[in-house]
Amino acid sequence: MSYYLGRDVKVWITTEDADTGIKVTSRECVAEDGTPGTAFFANERTTTSTADGLALADLTGVDIGIGVSDEDISYIGQRSVLKAEIKKETTVSLTRKKSDDEWDVIFNGPTTSGDSSSSPTDLTHGARWGCHTSLISDGASAPKDHRHAAGSGDYTFGYRVYIQLKDGTESIAVPMCQITGHTVSINGDGTTEETMEFSSNVTPILATGADQAAAVATIALADI
């Protein structure tokens, strides 16, 4: 596990879709095409989405955890026990000074009717699972079924979180993250902070800069 102060790193969030980002408008989640902008929660996955001006502001802490889940397997008639690696898991927790309700809406919803992938559109979900066919996923489809276009293109499940050292010499990107938690801490004597937790079972990307990590297509990362 690694912990960084917000002043020591730059952090970006993009979707896994190269053409669609997600933002909050009028307290609703919206899937948006076009040029990346600072009003987006997650810009589309392009190298220009990791420009310095698009990095998250007011971050106080970044916590990265990398772990492996093992399981003991035994067979009838054999005394030996096999220890098998079931899955790898990478978690990223971002803590920032709370200044608006953006993260609340992203986690809880609602999603605008024209931008939701659910059918019928019930608007009860947030944007925890990224994009599905250029719409905001409702989490009801398997990650391998999340594509920019049905049955084709790169996988678009979840988000890609980039953490880069301030000097720009080293960065790590965690692809295909889903949002697994959001908490708000209230302190009567100080600034209210909120934490958003991302989790992924796909191997992280190591690169010199965040723009290089953004150029890696998810379809080449793992057979999901």
C-alpha positions as CSV (number, residue, x, y, z in Angstrom):
1,M,0.0,0.0,0.0
2,S,1.2,3.5,-0.9
3,Y,0.0,6.8,0.4
4,Y,0.7,10.2,-1.2
5,L,-0.3,13.7,-0.1
6,G,-2.3,15.5,-2.7
7,R,0.4,18.1,-3.2
8,D,2.9,15.4,-4.2
9,V,1.0,13.9,-7.1
10,K,-1.3,14.8,-10.0
11,V,-4.4,12.7,-10.6
12,W,-6.7,12.4,-13.5
13,I,-9.9,10.3,-14.1
14,T,-11.1,9.3,-17.5
15,T,-13.6,6.8,-18.8
16,E,-12.5,3.8,-20.9
17,D,-14.4,5.2,-23.8
18,A,-12.2,7.2,-26.3
19,D,-15.2,9.3,-27.3
20,T,-17.4,9.8,-24.3
21,G,-16.9,11.4,-20.9
22,I,-19.2,11.8,-17.9
23,K,-20.0,15.0,-16.0
24,V,-22.7,16.3,-13.6
25,T,-25.2,18.9,-14.9
26,S,-28.1,20.2,-12.8
27,R,-27.4,17.4,-10.2
28,E,-27.7,14.6,-12.8
29,C,-25.1,12.4,-14.4
30,V,-24.6,13.1,-18.1
31,A,-22.7,11.2,-20.8
32,E,-21.0,13.9,-22.9
33,D,-19.1,13.7,-26.2
34,G,-16.6,16.4,-27.3
35,T,-13.5,18.1,-26.2
36,P,-12.4,17.3,-22.6
37,G,-13.2,20.1,-20.2
38,T,-12.6,20.9,-16.5
39,A,-16.3,20.5,-15.7
40,F,-16.2,16.8,-16.4
41,F,-16.0,14.2,-13.6
42,A,-14.2,11.9,-16.1
43,N,-13.0,13.0,-19.6
44,E,-12.9,10.6,-22.5
45,R,-9.8,8.4,-22.7
46,T,-7.4,10.4,-24.9
47,T,-3.9,11.8,-24.4
48,T,-5.2,15.3,-24.2
49,S,-7.4,14.3,-21.2
50,T,-4.3,14.2,-19.0
51,A,-3.3,17.8,-19.6
52,D,-2.1,19.6,-16.4
53,G,-5.2,21.8,-16.4
54,L,-7.5,18.8,-16.2
55,A,-5.9,17.2,-13.1
56,L,-8.2,16.9,-10.0
57,A,-8.1,19.9,-7.7
58,D,-8.2,20.1,-3.9
59,L,-6.9,16.6,-3.4
60,T,-5.6,16.0,0.1
61,G,-4.6,12.3,-0.1
62,V,-4.2,9.4,-2.5
63,D,-4.1,5.8,-1.2
64,I,-3.1,3.0,-3.6
65,G,-3.5,-0.7,-2.5
66,I,-2.4,-3.7,-4.6
67,G,-3.4,-7.2,-3.3
68,V,-4.0,-10.8,-4.3
69,S,-6.8,-13.1,-3.2
70,D,-5.7,-16.7,-2.7
71,E,-7.8,-19.8,-2.1
72,D,-6.9,-23.3,-0.7
73,I,-8.2,-26.1,-2.9
74,S,-8.2,-29.7,-1.8
75,Y,-9.3,-32.8,-3.7
76,I,-10.9,-36.0,-2.4
77,G,-8.3,-38.8,-2.1
78,Q,-5.3,-36.4,-2.0
79,R,-3.6,-35.0,1.0
80,S,-1.9,-32.1,-0.6
81,V,-3.6,-28.7,-0.7
82,L,-3.3,-26.5,-3.7
83,K,-3.1,-22.7,-3.1
84,A,-4.5,-21.0,-6.2
85,E,-4.4,-17.3,-7.0
86,I,-8.0,-16.3,-7.6
87,K,-7.7,-12.7,-8.6
88,K,-5.6,-9.6,-8.3
89,E,-7.2,-6.4,-7.0
90,T,-6.0,-2.8,-7.1
91,T,-7.8,-0.1,-5.1
92,V,-7.4,3.7,-5.3
93,S,-8.9,6.0,-2.7
94,L,-9.0,9.7,-3.5
95,T,-9.7,12.2,-0.7
96,R,-10.4,15.8,-1.5
97,K,-11.9,18.9,0.2
98,K,-15.6,18.8,-0.4
99,S,-16.8,21.8,-2.4
100,D,-19.9,20.6,-4.3
101,D,-22.1,17.6,-4.7
102,E,-20.4,16.2,-7.8
103,W,-19.1,13.0,-6.3
104,D,-22.4,12.4,-4.4
105,V,-24.3,12.5,-7.7
106,I,-21.8,10.3,-9.5
107,F,-22.1,7.6,-6.8
108,N,-25.8,7.8,-6.1
109,G,-27.3,9.2,-9.3
110,P,-29.7,10.0,-10.8
111,T,-28.7,9.7,-14.5
112,T,-30.5,11.7,-17.1
113,S,-33.0,9.6,-19.1
114,G,-31.3,10.2,-22.5
115,D,-27.9,9.1,-21.1
116,S,-28.8,6.0,-19.2
117,S,-28.1,2.5,-20.7
118,S,-30.9,0.9,-18.6
119,S,-34.1,-0.1,-20.2
120,P,-36.6,1.0,-19.2
121,T,-34.9,4.1,-18.0
122,D,-35.6,4.3,-14.2
123,L,-32.9,6.9,-13.4
124,T,-32.1,5.2,-10.1
125,H,-28.4,4.5,-10.8
126,G,-25.3,6.7,-10.7
127,A,-22.2,6.4,-12.9
128,R,-20.3,3.8,-11.0
129,W,-19.5,1.6,-14.0
130,G,-18.4,4.0,-16.7
131,C,-19.8,3.8,-20.2
132,H,-21.7,1.2,-22.2
133,T,-22.4,1.9,-25.9
134,S,-21.6,5.6,-25.3
135,L,-24.2,5.8,-22.5
136,I,-23.8,5.6,-18.7
137,S,-23.8,2.0,-17.6
138,D,-26.3,0.8,-15.1
139,G,-24.0,-2.1,-14.0
140,A,-26.3,-4.8,-15.3
141,S,-24.0,-6.0,-18.1
142,A,-20.7,-8.0,-17.7
143,P,-17.5,-6.0,-18.1
144,K,-16.7,-7.8,-21.4
145,D,-20.0,-6.7,-22.8
146,H,-19.2,-3.0,-22.3
147,R,-18.1,-1.7,-25.8
148,H,-18.2,1.7,-27.5
149,A,-20.4,0.0,-30.2
150,A,-22.3,-3.2,-29.6
151,G,-19.9,-6.2,-30.1
152,S,-17.0,-4.1,-31.4
153,G,-14.4,-1.6,-30.3
154,D,-12.3,-1.4,-27.1
155,Y,-13.8,-2.4,-23.7
156,T,-15.3,0.7,-22.1
157,F,-16.2,-0.7,-18.6
158,G,-15.4,1.6,-15.7
159,Y,-12.8,4.3,-15.3
160,R,-9.1,4.8,-15.7
161,V,-7.4,6.5,-12.7
162,Y,-3.9,8.1,-13.3
163,I,-1.5,8.9,-10.5
164,Q,1.6,10.8,-11.6
165,L,4.4,12.2,-9.5
166,K,4.6,16.0,-9.6
167,D,8.0,15.8,-11.5
168,G,6.4,13.7,-14.2
169,T,9.0,11.0,-14.2
170,E,6.8,8.1,-13.1
171,S,3.0,7.3,-13.3
172,I,0.7,4.5,-12.7
173,A,-2.8,4.1,-14.2
174,V,-5.4,1.7,-12.9
175,P,-7.7,0.7,-15.8
176,M,-11.3,-0.5,-15.8
177,C,-12.1,0.7,-12.3
178,Q,-15.6,0.6,-10.8
179,I,-16.5,3.0,-8.0
180,T,-17.0,0.9,-4.9
181,G,-17.4,3.5,-2.2
182,H,-18.0,7.2,-1.4
183,T,-17.8,8.6,2.1
184,V,-18.0,12.1,3.6
185,S,-16.3,13.1,6.8
186,I,-17.7,16.1,8.7
187,N,-15.3,18.0,11.0
188,G,-16.8,20.9,13.0
189,D,-13.3,22.4,13.5
190,G,-12.0,22.0,9.9
191,T,-12.8,21.4,6.3
192,T,-15.2,18.7,5.3
193,E,-13.6,16.0,3.2
194,E,-14.9,13.3,1.0
195,T,-13.3,10.0,-0.2
196,M,-14.1,8.1,-3.4
197,E,-12.8,4.5,-3.7
198,F,-12.1,2.8,-7.1
199,S,-11.4,-0.9,-7.5
200,S,-10.1,-2.9,-10.4
201,N,-9.0,-6.5,-11.2
202,V,-7.0,-5.5,-14.3
203,T,-3.2,-5.2,-14.2
204,P,-2.2,-1.5,-13.7
205,I,-0.3,0.3,-16.4
206,L,3.2,1.7,-15.6
207,A,4.4,4.6,-17.8
208,T,6.6,7.6,-17.7
209,G,3.7,10.0,-18.2
210,A,-0.1,9.8,-17.8
211,D,-0.5,10.6,-21.5
212,Q,1.3,7.4,-22.4
213,A,-0.9,5.4,-20.1
214,A,-4.0,7.0,-21.7
215,A,-2.9,5.8,-25.1
216,V,-3.0,2.1,-24.1
217,A,-6.1,0.4,-25.3
218,T,-7.9,-1.8,-22.7
219,I,-8.5,-4.5,-25.2
220,A,-4.8,-5.3,-25.1
221,L,-4.5,-5.4,-21.3
222,A,-6.2,-8.6,-20.4
223,D,-8.6,-11.2,-21.7
224,I,-11.7,-10.3,-19.7
